[in-house]
Amino acid sequence: MRLLQLKDNGEFSLIEFVGDTIPRYAILSHTWGADDEELTFKDLVEGTGKSKAGYKKIRFCGIQAANDGLHFSWVDTCCIDKSSSAELSEAINSMFRWYRNAAKCYVYLSDVSTGSSVRSNLSSQSTWKPAFQHSRWFTRGWTLQELVAPTFVEFFSMEGERLGDKNSLMQEIHEITGISGQALQGSSLSQFSVDERMSWAARRKTKREEDAVYSLLGLFDIHMPLIYGEGREKALIRLQKEIKESSKEGPSTLLPTLPLNYESSPPSPSSNIPFRRDPDFIDRGPLLDHIRKKCSVPASRIALVGLGGVGKSQLAIEYCYRTKDRSPETCVFWVHASNAARLEQSYRDIADQVQLHGRKDLQANVFELVYGWLRNENNGKWLLVLDNADDAAALFSLAADSQKPQTSGDSKLARPLYTYLPQSKNGSILVTTRTKSVALKLVEESDIIPIQPMNGIAAEALLEKKLGEQVDKDYTAKLAATLEFMPLAIVQAAAYIRQRAPQCSVRQYLEDFHRSDMEKTSLLDYEAGNLRRDYEAKNSIIITWQISFDYIRRVRPTAADLLSLMSFFDRQGIPQFLLNRQLEAGDKTRNVASTVLKLLRNPHTLVRVLISSGHNEDSGNKNAISTFKDDMLTLRDYSFVTANVDGATFEMHALVQLATRKWLKEHDHLEKWRQQYIKNLYAEIPVGEHENWTKCRELFPHAKSAEVQKPTAKHSLREWASILHNAAWYALEVGKYVEAERIKGGGRRPKSWRCK
């Protein structure tokens, strides 16, 4: 193995090491430019090539290694004599090991720029994150092993600015590549199936077709001779043979169907799936195949019906991604149907997504526009998911322009929202709902697929995947059974155990569970009509929530406060800006006043505090942002909250909201957080003038939630009435007369809607 050494005079030299004599070294991962731009082995030997564009990367690697206390580095462009086929073959077969053994791996992203402003504030990721997500580095075949193999991987911009490492950017890397977080953290690759490792290479490209296969050798711990000119298919056959001989598992599919197509990039279908794919998804027998067969019928409509937390939406998400994999040309649309406001917003998102003409017309019926697009067979195949269609009233309410009073001259009749779900031979509709009666209004009874809790084997497999290294085989099956094989309960329990490990084990969790069983089942007395209707399915989830929430309150009370605040908003699409106001302004004022009174007794201290107040304010803002991020991460780790794809809005499970408010009521905190919720919403929701419609539309579902959250304090009651007034104003302006009349009835009734 040849390594580069940067000398004191700034020149590089090549030194060859053999066997155990190899010192600690850094290694460079990058994308190649044109062949005449890269610094080669010959250039280094002859002392030429400094004018080549690729020399910048070599120098960056050497200097960065020196800064990290490493005297040697390795770069593939110039440390291999590619004129020797034997050396090239040895290098390619050894490359995974070389990257794995490197002390540091530097990823140089030549197409990602931070800009000069970021040098003083790398937290402003908006300047480079979009370019990072679309970097060419994530599309190349060889960079796959360069990402997975090393323990320490650091990413740098074209200016040499450090962007983060594999751990700090793990979520982004997973969303870009689909590679499991466990694989990125260094878990043995033998834990992942052949098909899964093959899927990581899908959509990646290499300059030479054989390299599409040779770049995978390290992922399967395979060594085989290189035969350039044999073609991709023959190379893949040889790789498959080697895998079968070295692994008991072997590939489960034959060569032609493996997802390795480096010849061309796949099409980019229109899709608005709001959640990332679950890397820990467990196939529940033939269920997804059953869904696929029913959806393959032209103009099909099917419904997944089951209790909350049983995994209906997770099945729908996985089916959407499999549809994309199987049929890239198919458009996939996700519609939130929990209430009419969210359903309308989803249709507007679809209209924006497919760039429908006329969608920005204030008088346009967005439901009609999307309905027409879906019916047009020239637009190709599509799949539409109607998620959380639990409220029949929402589906059978009238579209916005149809709520206007009908006059004798009107020829258009009012239409319920569900009629805007077309029957088209090009499309299929997948509904998720808790209520069979709602499903029967949308699909035939023969097209209802009941979703039951997981079977024991699948539930245990899900628990083991979520537990990771904390698996306790002696108690895993017992815990899965105790949790009634409910996916949501299993995910939450596993998050709790992993968060407290090693102090908490599966066995300890079971003991805690049974010790608090009698006390926790009393939660079902709250809002008995709703809870008892789903008693068997929800009982274990509520108990799991109580255990987890009590722990979060002890170790991170600010995260518990954040969850308390979120429990009052509409559970879908909670914007981050509504959550950034954590404390009552009055509390802050009282604290400041108290501090000033004390300081007035010591003038010298007061002067010093006044001078530094600006700095302290800035620090407080940064600390608040950091605290919010950490709190949200805690809630996401416990699966209490899900971040949408945009990263700026969040969702909660309805049962988590219910259980949270139940806890707040029992501990006399309900009114406090209700008033905070009203205060935050009051500060953001504008009057219903036309120029405010975009923000009003976003906040309208949350304002509707305020109807049933009437506070007791006078100051908060005024804010609550103002929220309802502004929401009703907006509803009136956009033609939602029925809703406007109902909403304004709960708040103040000014002489004119136009007063401010």
Buried (B, 14 or more C-beta within 10 A) or exposed (E): BBBBBBEEEEEBEBEEEEEEEBEBBBBBBBBBBEEEEBBBBEBBEEEEBEEBEBBBBBBBBBBBBBEBEBBBBBBBBBBBBBEEEEBBBBBBBBBBEBBBBBBBBBBBBBEBBBEEEBEEEBEEBEBBBEBBEEBEBBBBBBBBBBBBBBBBBBBBBBBBBEBBBBEEBBBBBBBBBBBBBBBBEBBEBEEBBBBBBBBBBBBBBBEEBBBBBBBBBBBBBBEBEBEBEBEBEEBBBBBBEBBEEEBEEEBEEEEEEBBBBBEEEEEEBBBBBBBBBBBBBBEBEEBBEEBBEBBEEEEBBBBBBBBBBBBBBBBBBBBBBBBBEEBEEBBBBBBBBBBBBBBBBBBBBBBEBBEBEEBEEEEBBBBBBBBBBBEEEEBBBBBBBBBBBBBBEBBBBBBBBBBBEEEEEEEEEBBBBBEBBBEBEBBBBBBBBBBBEBBBBBBEEEBBBEBEBBEEBBBBBBBBBBBBEBBBEEBBBBBBEBBBBBBBBBBBBBBBBBBBEEEBBBBBBBEBBEEBEEEBEEBBEBEEEEBEEBEEBBBBBBBBBBBBBEBBBEEBEBBBBBBBBBBBBBBBBBBBBBBEBBEEEEEEEEEEEEEEEEBEEEEEEBEEBEEEEEEEEEEEEEEBEEBBEBBBBBBBBBBBBBBBEEEEBBBBBBBBBBBBBBBBEEEEBBBBBBBBBBBBBBEBBBBBBEEBBEBBBBBBBBBBBBBEBBBEBEEBBBBBBBBBBBBBBBBBBBBBBEBBEBBBEBBEEEEEBEEE
